[in-house]
Amino acid sequence: MPLRSCMNIGEIARRAGVSRSTVSYALSGKRPVAAGTRQRIQDVIDEVGYRPNATARALKEGRTRTIGLVIPPAGNRLTHMQLDFVASVVDAAARADLDVLLSPSGGDHDRSFERLVSESRVDGVILMEIRLEDARVGRLQRAGLPFVGIGHTSDDQAMCWIDVDYAGLIRHTVHHLADLGHRKVALISRSPELVAAGYGPALRAREGFTAALGERGLEGVEVTCGDDARSGQESIEELLGSHPDLTAVTTVNEAALPGIQRALADAGLTVPYDFSVTGVAARMWAEDFRPPLTAADVPAVDMGGKAVTLLIERIAAPDTPPRHILLAPPISLRSSTGACRTRA
């Protein structure tokens, strides 16, 4: 008489002649199990008519049906854009009947990343916050574990990735400011730690900023800025103090926007009549700015979903050429940029 679908691990182990832990490892994929033993356990499940569930399918496929999402260190507050990436990956994975294992990396969390790679906990990995030179990419490549980057390294041809064209978008925002008559603009970048570590979006934004300054004959200044409102406020105060002729900024630091807005108001500058602000940011941040921010809206939710699709493709066919998706969303013209007015 077939067992009901609630058969427990102990009964499966007894019928297969193996230990409970062996069945657990075979079902979860957390440790390797010999092919013959794995087949014996599967034969028991097939024989008794055990209703297939996620772990049974994983056993049959030789997979865990779990993907890893490598996020910034847990002690750091995630920006809204980063949270959108996380939420969209989890949602897209759930639609594909996959679980998501979150793993912080960086600093004291490197051991967590190493366990994710070395202990067969996941079928593949989505890697966030990629640096131009990123040791994690090399580690995943050496391990032969399928992975997709939200972002890409400088030597990106061997990896599969989806990213935003930060260089091109910041270049376009500077051209937009130049078209409005602004002659001196600033780039408010990401934190000093991220920039020093070679964080891709920050360095590519610098590349686009520098290119646009040269193309339009503008003066420009770049400042690093922590991912929070207070740092944004301090950045504007510093810029206005040292560059009183500055009339506009562009930024890739959405978390700094509330502080930027506050500092300009405290300085008695009205946006956009006295000062223009633009940049690359998630739509929520752009629309919450006052007045609403002229910006390239990062499609974070769509990117997370596409990253899951790319990873599923890599898991199913790891030998296919890696795909590269570079997104260049249009700049939404809102109300935070205007014609330059010379301040007294």
MARTI-785592 format. One line per 3 residues: number of its first residue (from 1); their letters; for each residue z, x, y of C-alpha. Coordinates in nm, 2 decimals, decimal comma. Layout:
BEGIN
NUM	a	Z/X/Y | ...
END
This chain:
BEGIN
1	mpl	0,00/0,00/0,00 | -0,10/0,16/0,33 | 0,17/0,27/0,56
4	rsc	0,19/0,10/0,90 | 0,08/0,29/1,21 | 0,44/0,37/1,28
7	mni	0,45/0,62/1,00 | 0,68/0,90/1,11 | 0,62/1,28/1,10
10	gei	0,87/1,31/0,81 | 0,67/1,08/0,58 | 0,34/1,25/0,67
13	arr	0,50/1,59/0,60 | 0,64/1,47/0,26 | 0,30/1,34/0,14
16	agv	0,12/1,65/0,26 | 0,37/1,89/0,11 | 0,44/2,07/0,44
19	srs	0,73/2,09/0,68 | 0,79/1,85/0,97 | 0,73/2,13/1,22
22	tvs	0,39/2,20/1,07 | 0,29/1,84/1,11 | 0,42/1,85/1,46
25	yal	0,22/2,16/1,55 | -0,09/2,02/1,39 | -0,07/1,70/1,58
28	sgk	0,02/1,85/1,92 | -0,19/2,17/1,89 | 0,09/2,37/2,04
31	rpv	0,06/2,63/1,77 | -0,22/2,72/1,54 | -0,22/2,57/1,19
34	aag	-0,44/2,69/0,90 | -0,75/2,49/0,85 | -0,67/2,40/0,50
37	trq	-0,32/2,27/0,59 | -0,46/2,08/0,89 | -0,71/1,91/0,66
40	riq	-0,44/1,82/0,41 | -0,24/1,65/0,68 | -0,55/1,47/0,80
43	dvi	-0,63/1,36/0,44 | -0,28/1,20/0,42 | -0,34/1,01/0,75
46	dev	-0,69/0,89/0,63 | -0,55/0,79/0,28 | -0,28/0,57/0,41
49	gyr	-0,49/0,40/0,67 | -0,29/0,54/0,96 | -0,43/0,38/1,28
52	pna	-0,59/0,66/1,49 | -0,41/0,73/1,81 | -0,44/1,01/2,06
55	tar	-0,27/1,27/1,85 | -0,46/1,17/1,53 | -0,79/1,20/1,72
58	alk	-0,67/1,54/1,85 | -0,60/1,65/1,50 | -0,94/1,54/1,37
61	egr	-1,11/1,71/1,66 | -0,90/2,02/1,65 | -0,79/1,96/2,01
64	trt	-0,48/1,87/2,20 | -0,65/1,62/2,43 | -0,45/1,78/2,71
67	igl	-0,58/1,97/3,01 | -0,39/2,20/3,23 | -0,38/2,17/3,61
70	vip	-0,27/2,49/3,77 | -0,11/2,41/4,11 | 0,05/2,62/4,39
73	pag	0,42/2,73/4,33 | 0,65/2,43/4,29 | 0,87/2,56/4,58
76	nrl	0,59/2,51/4,82 | 0,52/2,17/4,98 | 0,17/2,06/4,87
79	thm	-0,05/1,95/5,15 | -0,20/1,59/5,15 | -0,53/1,74/5,04
82	qld	-0,37/1,92/4,75 | -0,18/1,61/4,65 | -0,51/1,42/4,65
85	fva	-0,66/1,68/4,42 | -0,36/1,64/4,18 | -0,37/1,26/4,18
88	svv	-0,75/1,24/4,13 | -0,74/1,49/3,84 | -0,46/1,29/3,67
91	daa	-0,65/0,96/3,73 | -0,98/1,09/3,60 | -0,81/1,25/3,30
94	ara	-0,64/0,92/3,21 | -0,98/0,74/3,22 | -1,10/1,00/2,97
97	dld	-0,79/0,95/2,75 | -0,66/1,29/2,83 | -0,31/1,41/2,93
100	vll	-0,25/1,65/3,21 | 0,00/1,94/3,20 | 0,09/2,06/3,55
103	sps	0,16/2,44/3,57 | 0,26/2,62/3,89 | 0,13/2,97/3,93
106	ggd	0,21/3,26/4,17 | 0,52/3,48/4,21 | 0,79/3,38/3,97
109	hdr	0,57/3,12/3,81 | 0,32/3,36/3,65 | 0,50/3,32/3,32
112	sfe	0,43/2,95/3,32 | 0,06/3,02/3,37 | 0,06/3,28/3,09
115	rlv	0,22/3,03/2,85 | -0,04/2,77/2,94 | -0,31/3,02/2,85
118	ses	-0,17/3,19/2,54 | 0,01/2,91/2,35 | -0,28/2,68/2,29
121	rvd	-0,11/2,40/2,48 | -0,43/2,27/2,64 | -0,80/2,24/2,57
124	gvi	-0,90/2,36/2,92 | -0,77/2,43/3,26 | -0,85/2,32/3,62
127	lme	-0,75/2,59/3,86 | -0,65/2,51/4,23 | -0,62/2,73/4,53
130	irl	-0,85/3,01/4,42 | -0,86/3,35/4,59 | -1,17/3,56/4,64
133	eda	-1,03/3,81/4,39 | -0,82/3,60/4,15 | -0,66/3,76/3,84
136	rvg	-0,61/3,42/3,69 | -0,98/3,37/3,66 | -1,02/3,70/3,47
139	rlq	-0,73/3,60/3,24 | -0,89/3,27/3,15 | -1,22/3,43/3,09
142	rag	-1,07/3,69/2,86 | -0,88/3,42/2,67 | -1,21/3,22/2,62
145	lpf	-1,03/2,91/2,75 | -1,27/2,66/2,92 | -1,18/2,62/3,29
148	vgi	-1,31/2,49/3,62 | -1,21/2,60/3,96 | -1,15/2,38/4,26
151	ght	-1,27/2,67/4,47 | -1,44/2,99/4,37 | -1,41/3,37/4,37
154	sdd	-1,64/3,61/4,54 | -1,80/3,69/4,20 | -1,84/3,33/4,11
157	qam	-2,15/3,32/3,89 | -1,96/3,34/3,56 | -1,72/3,06/3,64
160	cwi	-1,77/2,68/3,67 | -1,65/2,55/4,01 | -1,66/2,28/4,27
163	dvd	-1,58/2,37/4,64 | -1,63/2,27/5,00 | -1,86/2,48/5,22
166	yag	-1,59/2,59/5,46 | -1,80/2,86/5,61 | -2,09/2,62/5,69
169	lir	-1,86/2,34/5,81 | -1,65/2,56/6,04 | -1,98/2,71/6,17
172	htv	-2,10/2,36/6,25 | -1,78/2,25/6,43 | -1,81/2,56/6,65
175	hhl	-2,17/2,48/6,73 | -2,06/2,12/6,81 | -1,80/2,26/7,06
178	adl	-2,06/2,49/7,21 | -2,30/2,20/7,26 | -2,02/2,03/7,46
181	ghr	-2,00/2,33/7,69 | -1,69/2,51/7,55 | -1,71/2,89/7,59
184	kva	-1,38/3,00/7,44 | -1,26/2,85/7,11 | -0,99/2,93/6,85
187	lis	-0,97/2,90/6,48 | -0,63/2,79/6,35 | -0,64/2,92/5,99
190	rsp	-0,39/2,90/5,70 | -0,07/3,09/5,65 | -0,05/3,47/5,69
193	elv	0,05/3,49/5,32 | -0,26/3,30/5,20 | -0,49/3,49/5,43
196	aag	-0,35/3,83/5,32 | -0,39/3,72/4,96 | -0,76/3,65/5,00
199	ygp	-0,74/3,27/4,99 | -1,10/3,15/4,97 | -1,12/2,86/5,22
202	alr	-0,94/3,06/5,49 | -1,16/3,37/5,46 | -1,48/3,16/5,43
205	are	-1,37/2,96/5,74 | -1,34/3,30/5,93 | -1,68/3,39/5,81
208	gft	-1,84/3,07/5,95 | -1,63/3,10/6,27 | -1,74/3,46/6,34
211	aal	-2,10/3,37/6,26 | -2,11/3,08/6,51 | -1,94/3,28/6,78
214	ger	-2,22/3,54/6,76 | -2,50/3,28/6,74 | -2,38/3,10/7,05
217	gle	-2,24/3,39/7,25 | -1,89/3,25/7,26 | -1,55/3,41/7,29
220	gve	-1,31/3,33/7,01 | -0,97/3,40/6,87 | -0,83/3,34/6,52
223	vtc	-0,46/3,27/6,44 | -0,29/3,23/6,11 | -0,06/2,92/6,08
226	gdd	0,18/2,79/5,82 | 0,10/2,47/5,64 | 0,34/2,25/5,85
229	ars	0,37/2,07/6,18 | 0,61/2,32/6,34 | 0,37/2,61/6,27
232	gqe	0,09/2,41/6,42 | 0,29/2,35/6,74 | 0,38/2,72/6,76
235	sie	0,02/2,82/6,71 | -0,10/2,61/7,01 | 0,19/2,73/7,22
238	ell	0,10/3,09/7,14 | -0,27/3,03/7,21 | -0,22/2,86/7,54
241	gsh	0,03/3,13/7,66 | -0,20/3,42/7,57 | -0,54/3,25/7,63
244	pdl	-0,50/3,01/7,93 | -0,88/2,97/7,95 | -0,90/2,84/7,59
247	tav	-1,05/2,48/7,59 | -1,09/2,40/7,22 | -0,98/2,47/6,86
250	ttv	-1,12/2,42/6,52 | -0,90/2,43/6,21 | -0,89/2,43/5,83
253	nea	-0,51/2,36/5,83 | -0,47/1,98/5,81 | -0,09/2,00/5,77
256	alp	-0,07/2,17/6,11 | -0,25/1,89/6,29 | 0,06/1,68/6,40
259	giq	0,21/2,00/6,56 | -0,12/2,08/6,73 | -0,12/1,73/6,87
262	ral	0,24/1,75/6,99 | 0,20/2,09/7,15 | -0,10/1,98/7,35
265	ada	0,09/1,67/7,47 | 0,39/1,89/7,57 | 0,15/2,11/7,77
268	glt	0,02/1,81/7,96 | -0,33/1,84/7,80 | -0,51/1,52/7,72
271	vpy	-0,75/1,52/7,42 | -1,04/1,53/7,46 | -1,06/1,53/7,84
274	dfs	-0,86/1,86/7,88 | -0,89/2,01/7,54 | -1,10/1,95/7,23
277	vtg	-0,99/1,96/6,86 | -1,20/1,96/6,55 | -1,20/2,10/6,20
280	vaa	-1,22/2,03/5,83 | -0,95/1,80/5,69 | -0,88/1,51/5,45
283	rmw	-0,98/1,18/5,60 | -0,62/1,06/5,63 | -0,52/1,35/5,85
286	aed	-0,83/1,31/6,06 | -0,78/0,94/6,12 | -0,40/0,98/6,19
289	frp	-0,47/1,23/6,47 | -0,45/1,09/6,82 | -0,72/1,04/6,92
292	plt	-0,89/1,04/6,58 | -1,02/1,38/6,48 | -1,38/1,48/6,48
295	aad	-1,40/1,65/6,15 | -1,57/1,72/5,82 | -1,38/1,49/5,58
298	vpa	-1,29/1,68/5,26 | -1,36/1,44/4,97 | -1,06/1,56/4,77
301	vdm	-1,04/1,25/4,55 | -1,40/1,28/4,45 | -1,37/1,65/4,39
304	ggk	-1,08/1,61/4,15 | -1,28/1,36/3,95 | -1,58/1,58/3,94
307	avt	-1,36/1,88/3,83 | -1,24/1,68/3,53 | -1,60/1,59/3,44
310	lli	-1,71/1,95/3,46 | -1,41/2,06/3,24 | -1,49/1,80/2,97
313	eri	-1,85/1,94/2,97 | -1,71/2,29/2,94 | -1,48/2,20/2,65
316	aap	-1,76/2,02/2,46 | -2,02/2,29/2,52 | -1,85/2,62/2,63
319	dtp	-2,17/2,83/2,59 | -2,37/2,64/2,85 | -2,44/2,80/3,18
322	prh	-2,16/2,73/3,43 | -2,23/2,48/3,70 | -2,16/2,53/4,07
325	ill	-2,11/2,24/4,31 | -2,08/2,32/4,68 | -2,01/2,02/4,90
328	app	-2,10/1,99/5,27 | -1,97/1,66/5,39 | -2,11/1,55/5,73
331	isl	-1,89/1,59/6,04 | -1,76/1,25/6,14 | -1,78/1,23/6,52
334	rss	-1,46/1,06/6,63 | -1,28/1,09/6,96 | -1,11/1,44/6,97
337	tga	-1,40/1,64/7,12 | -1,55/1,60/7,46 | -1,74/1,79/7,73
340	crt	-1,56/2,10/7,85 | -1,38/2,06/8,19 | -1,26/2,38/8,36
343	ra	-0,89/2,36/8,40 | -0,73/2,46/8,73
END
